[in-house]
């Protein structure tokens, strides 16, 4: 997993929301786009997790 900023590549930052099937608790993770693809692949194969949402986060430019 990337650090909280997701700045492990120049591909931008994505937010992934996962839900534990047993408890219903949602977990938010931050990844660069490259690691997001891998994490989604892992989560799809995990019987205990559901993918709720994956969103690209747009960072505002300094004004």
Secondary structure, 3 states (H helix, E strand, C coil): CCCCCCCCCCCCEEEEEEEECCCCCEEEEEEEHHHHHHHHHHHHCCCCEEEEEEEEECCCCCC
